[in-house]
Amino acid sequence: MIIVTGATGNLGSRIVTRLLELVPADTVGVSVRDAGKAAALAERGVRVRVGDFTDPDTLQHAFEGASQVLVISASIRGAGAVAANIAAIDAARAAGAQRILYTSHQAAAKDSLFAPQLTHALTEEHLTRQGVAFTALRNGFYASTLGHYIGAALETGRLVAPQDGPVSWTDHADLAEVAAAVLAGNITLDGVTAPLTAPQALDFEAVAGILSDLTGRTIERVVVDDEAWKAAAVERGMPPQAADFTLGMFRAARRGEFAVTDPTLEAVIGRAAVPAGAVLATMTAAQLAAR
C-alpha cells in the first residue's frame, strides 16, 4: 500500500488527487491528523487513518502494510520539525516500507540562511542512513508563497520588502505530479533528486513588473533595510520570531540559494512547468475579485 502523509494539506491533497488518477484507490492510504477532513477520500475507497508525527505511536497503525511512504515535511519550525520528520521516517522503515519519500527543498543545506533548509538537510541525512530505498524530492520554492506579499502591493502600488534575489518559484500542482509519478512507479527517482523547479528564477523586481503588466498600473518595488522591515512587521502584529524567520528567506535569496533551476521537473511531467507569471495571474485575479 502507498501511504501519503499530510494528505489534506496544500501539497498532500494534490498528490493524492493525482495519484488516484494513476493507481486504484484501494492501494492508497493516507495518514492525517484529522480523519474528518479526509472523509471524501474515504468515500472514494482510500484507507484513512490518524497519524501524527509528534505522537509516533499513532504512526504504527497509520503506516501498517506500507510498501511506500511519502513523508511530507512537518509544518512546524525549529528542532521539533527535525524530530517529527525523523519519527515519521523511522515509523515508515519499521512498517516495512520498501521506499521512503520525503518532500525536501532545492536549497537543503546545513549552512543555509533560511531555517527550513537546515531541517531538510538533517532529515535527508537521517534518511540516507536507513538502509531503505529513498527519494528526497528537492522541491522548488512554492510559488504560492508570493501570495503573502502581493496583496499589499496590489492595494498600495508598492511591493515593499527587504533586498532579495532570484527564486525559482514552482507551482504546487507540478510538484504534486512529480511525487505521484514516483509513487505510482511511472518513473524512478533514486536518492536525493536534482532541484525540481520551474525553468525561470524571478526576484521581487521582476514580480513587481509582472503585477504591473497584470493590473495595467505601475507596481513599484521598494527595498527596505532588514531591521526597518522587521520593526514595521512587528508593529503590524507579526511575532518577532516569525519576522526573523521570514528575514532568513530574504537573506538566503540574496545569497543566491534559490536561484538554481533544473530541467528534471519538466522531464518528469512531460510538459512545460507552470510559470510563476501564471500563478501570479491567478492570485491577482482572486485578490482583486475579493475586494
C-alpha positions in Angstrom: 0.0 0.0 0.0 1.1 3.5 -0.8 0.9 5.8 2.2 0.8 9.6 1.9 1.1 11.8 5.0 -0.4 15.3 5.2 -3.0 14.3 2.7 -5.3 17.2 3.5 -2.7 19.9 3.1 -2.0 22.0 0.1 0.6 19.7 -1.4 -0.5 16.4 0.0 -4.1 16.8 -1.2 -2.8 17.5 -4.7 -0.5 14.5 -4.6 -3.3 12.2 -3.6 -5.7 13.6 -6.2 -3.1 13.0 -8.9 -2.1 9.6 -7.5 -5.7 8.4 -7.7 -5.6 9.0 -11.4 -2.7 6.6 -11.7 -3.5 3.7 -9.3 -6.6 2.1 -7.7 -7.9 3.8 -4.6 -7.7 0.6 -2.6 -3.9 0.7 -2.9 -3.7 4.1 -1.4 -3.7 5.0 2.3 -3.4 8.4 3.9 -2.1 9.4 7.3 -3.8 12.6 8.6 -4.2 14.3 11.9 -7.9 14.9 11.4 -9.7 11.9 9.7 -12.8 14.0 9.3 -11.0 16.3 6.8 -10.3 13.2 4.7 -13.9 11.9 4.6 -14.1 12.5 0.8 -11.0 10.3 0.3 -12.5 7.5 2.4 -15.7 7.6 0.3 -13.5 7.0 -2.8 -12.0 3.9 -1.2 -8.8 5.3 0.2 -7.7 4.0 3.6 -7.8 6.9 6.1 -6.0 6.6 9.4 -4.9 9.1 12.0 -1.2 9.7 12.3 0.7 12.5 14.0 4.4 12.9 13.6 4.6 14.4 17.1 2.9 11.2 18.5 4.9 8.4 17.0 2.8 5.7 18.5 0.0 6.7 16.1 2.2 6.1 13.1 2.5 2.3 13.5 -1.2 2.0 12.8 -1.3 4.7 10.1 1.6 3.1 8.2 0.6 -0.5 8.6 1.1 -2.6 5.4 3.1 0.2 3.7 5.1 -0.6 0.6 5.9 3.1 0.2 5.5 6.1 2.5 5.6 9.7 1.4 6.7 11.8 4.3 5.6 15.4 3.7 7.8 17.6 5.8 6.3 18.6 9.1 4.7 22.1 9.1 6.4 23.1 12.3 9.5 25.1 12.9 12.8 24.5 14.7 14.2 21.4 16.2 10.7 20.0 16.6 10.4 19.7 12.8 13.5 17.6 12.5 12.4 15.3 15.3 8.9 14.9 13.8 10.3 14.1 10.3 12.7 11.6 11.8 9.9 9.9 13.7 7.9 9.5 10.5 10.9 8.1 8.6 11.6 5.6 11.4 8.0 4.6 11.5 7.9 4.0 7.8 11.0 1.8 8.0 9.5 -0.1 10.9 6.4 -0.7 8.9 8.4 -2.4 6.2 8.2 0.3 3.5 10.4 -0.6 0.6 10.8 3.0 -0.4 10.5 6.2 1.7 9.9 9.5 0.0 10.4 12.9 1.6 9.5 16.4 0.5 12.7 18.2 0.8 13.8 21.5 -0.8 16.1 22.6 -3.6 18.2 24.6 -1.1 18.5 22.0 1.6 21.9 22.7 3.3 23.3 22.9 6.8 24.7 26.3 6.1 21.6 27.9 4.7 20.4 31.2 5.9 16.8 30.1 5.8 16.0 27.8 8.8 13.8 25.2 7.0 16.7 24.2 4.8 18.6 23.1 7.9 15.6 20.9 8.8 15.6 19.4 5.3 19.3 18.8 5.3 19.2 17.0 8.7 16.2 15.0 7.6 17.9 13.9 4.4 20.9 12.9 6.3 18.8 10.6 8.5 17.0 9.2 5.5 20.2 8.2 3.9 21.2 6.1 6.9 18.1 3.9 7.0 19.2 1.1 4.6 16.0 1.6 2.6 15.5 2.8 -0.9 14.6 6.5 -0.7 13.7 9.6 -2.7 14.3 13.0 -1.3 12.2 15.3 -3.6 14.1 18.6 -3.7 11.1 20.7 -4.4 11.5 24.2 -5.8 10.3 27.1 -3.7 6.5 27.1 -3.6 5.1 29.8 -5.8 2.2 30.2 -3.5 4.5 31.9 -1.1 4.2 35.0 -3.3 0.6 35.3 -2.1 1.8 36.6 1.2 3.3 39.7 -0.5 1.2 40.7 -3.4 -1.9 41.7 -1.5 -0.4 44.9 -0.1 1.3 45.6 -3.4 -2.0 45.5 -5.3 -3.6 47.7 -2.7 -0.8 50.3 -2.4 1.0 50.0 -5.7 4.3 49.3 -3.8 5.9 45.9 -3.2 7.8 46.6 0.0 10.3 44.0 1.2 14.0 43.5 2.1 16.5 43.0 -0.6 16.0 39.6 -2.2 17.4 37.6 -5.1 16.2 35.3 -7.9 13.9 32.4 -6.8 12.8 29.5 -9.0 9.1 29.8 -7.9 7.5 26.5 -8.6 3.8 25.5 -8.7 2.3 23.0 -6.2 0.5 21.2 -8.9 3.7 20.4 -10.9 5.5 19.2 -7.8 2.5 17.0 -6.9 2.6 15.5 -10.3 6.2 14.5 -9.9 5.6 12.9 -6.5 2.6 11.0 -7.8 4.6 9.7 -10.8 7.3 8.3 -8.5 4.8 6.8 -6.1 2.9 5.1 -9.0 6.1 3.7 -10.4 5.8 5.7 -13.6 9.3 7.0 -13.1 12.2 6.2 -10.8 14.0 8.9 -8.9 16.5 7.4 -6.5 18.2 9.2 -3.6 18.4 13.0 -3.5 16.9 14.4 -6.6 18.1 17.3 -8.8 16.3 20.5 -8.0 12.6 20.1 -9.0 12.0 23.6 -10.3 10.3 25.7 -12.9 12.8 26.9 -15.5 12.9 30.6 -14.6 14.0 32.4 -11.4 12.5 35.7 -10.6 13.3 38.3 -7.9 10.8 40.7 -6.5 11.7 43.4 -9.0 10.5 41.0 -11.7 7.4 40.1 -9.7 6.5 43.8 -9.4 6.9 44.0 -13.2 4.5 41.1 -13.8 2.0 42.6 -11.4 2.2 45.9 -13.3 1.5 44.1 -16.5 -1.4 42.2 -15.0 -3.1 45.2 -13.5 -2.2 47.9 -16.0 -0.7 50.2 -13.3 2.7 50.6 -12.0 3.6 48.4 -9.0 6.9 49.8 -7.6 9.4 47.5 -6.0 10.6 49.2 -2.8 13.7 47.8 -1.0 13.8 48.4 2.8 16.5 47.7 5.3 16.2 44.3 7.1 15.7 45.8 10.6 13.4 48.5 9.4 11.3 45.8 7.7 11.3 43.7 10.9 10.3 46.7 13.0 7.4 47.5 10.7 6.3 43.9 10.6 6.3 43.5 14.4 4.4 46.8 14.7 1.7 45.3 12.4 1.4 42.3 14.7 3.9 39.8 13.4 5.7 38.0 16.3 9.5 38.8 16.3 10.4 35.2 15.8 8.2 35.0 12.7 9.8 38.1 11.4 13.3 36.7 11.9 12.2 33.5 10.1 10.9 35.5 7.1 14.1 37.6 7.0 16.0 34.4 6.7 14.2 33.7 3.4 15.2 37.1 2.0 18.8 36.8 3.2 19.1 33.3 1.6 17.5 34.6 -1.6 20.0 37.4 -2.0 22.8 35.0 -1.3 21.6 33.0 -4.3 20.3 29.9 -2.5 17.1 29.7 -4.5 18.4 30.8 -7.9 19.1 27.3 -9.2 16.9 25.9 -12.0 16.9 22.4 -13.5 15.1 20.6 -16.3 14.3 17.5 -14.2 10.7 18.5 -13.2 9.7 19.2 -16.8 11.3 16.0 -18.0 9.2 14.0 -15.4 5.9 15.6 -16.1 6.5 15.7 -19.9 5.4 19.3 -20.4 6.4 22.9 -19.6 6.2 23.8 -15.9 3.6 26.3 -14.9 5.4 29.7 -14.9 5.4 32.0 -11.9 3.6 34.6 -14.0 0.6 32.3 -14.4 0.5 31.6 -10.7 0.6 35.4 -10.1 -2.2 36.0 -12.6 -4.4 33.5 -10.7 -3.6 35.1 -7.3 -4.0 38.6 -8.6 -7.4 37.8 -10.1 -8.5 36.2 -6.8 -7.4 39.0 -4.7 -8.9 41.7 -6.9 -12.2 39.8 -7.0 -12.3 39.5 -3.2 -12.3 43.3 -2.7 
